[in-house]
Amino acid sequence: METTRQSKIARLLQKELSDIFLMQTKAMNGTLVSVSVVRISPDLSIARAYLSVFPSEKSEEIVTNINMNTKTIRYELGTRVRHQLRIIPELKFFVDDSLDYIEKIDSLLKE
């Protein structure tokens, strides 16, 4: 069960990470990265961000690239939220494949 503080921080991180990825993907035509969910640990030290990537064929490659640049992203996030948070959580990024899963289930039901 998430506390109120956890959910507020998760929403803040989701908004700021979305802005960061929007700025970074403007240079890459035809690619869209959005942050679907951020889950934060009870001690507020680790944030798990689930990314939805369009087109989904590039999702593994993009998330791997983002995980290699986690320090840069964490620094950028820290400069944006330094007045709201005392400690910037460690970031971990994962592919959110729930939309692909929904499409697969939908296609199976239609058959």
N, C-alpha and C positions, 0 to 999 in steps of 0.2 A: 504494500500500500504506500503510495507516494504521499509525502507531506505537502502542505501548501507551499512551503518554501522551495521544495524540490521542483514542483510544477512551475512555479514562477520563474525560477532560474532556467529550467528547461525551455520554457517559452522564449525567454530572453536570448538564450544561446541559439535557438532555432532561427529566430529573426535575424540575428547578427550574422550567423553562418550563411544564411540564405543571401544576405546582401553581399557578403564576401565572394561567394561562388557566382553570383550574378555579375559582379564586376570582372571576375577572372574569366568567365566563359563568354564574355562579349567578343573577345578576340577570336574565339573558336566558332566559326559560322556553322550552324546546323546542329549544335550541341547544347543541351539544356540540363543543368544540374539543379535539383531542388532538394531541400532538406525536409523529409516527410515527418520524422519523429526524432526527438532527442530524449534520451533517458539518462538520468543522472543518478549516481550512487548515493546512498544515504549520508555518507560523510562529505559529499559534494566534491570529491577529488577526481572522479572519472566520469566523463560524459561520452555516451555512445550515440553517435549520430547515424541515422539511416538515410542514405541518399538514393533518390530516384533519378535515374539518368535516361535521357532521351537522345538518340536512339538506344534502345536497351542492348544492342549488340556491343556497344562500346563500354558498357557499365563496369565490367571487371577491370578493364584497362585503366579507366579513369579513376576508379576508387583505389586501385593500387598506386597510381601516380599521386593521388591526394594523400594516401597514407605515408608515402615517402616524403612528402612536404608538410607533415604535421606540425613541425616546429615553427615554420613560417606562418602557417594558418593560426596557430595558437598565439603567436606574437601579435598578429593583426587583430585577433579577437581580443587580446589583452588590452591593446590600445583603445579599442572601442568600448569596453565594459569596465575599465579600471576604476571608475567612480561608483559602480554598482556592486562589484565583487572584490573581496579581499584577495582570494586565491583563484587563479584561473585554472579550471579543471584540465586534466590530461584528456586529450581528444582521441577517440577511436572511431573510425569510419567503416560502415558496412553497406552493402548493396541492399536496397529495399526492393525486393522482387515480388511484392504483394500484388501489383497490377498484372504482372505476367501470370501469376498464380490464378487470379480472378478470371483472366481471359481463357486460361486453360480449362478451368472448371466450367465456364460458360459454354465453351465449344463442346465439351464432353456432354453437357446437358442437352444441347441442341441436336445431337446425333441420335 
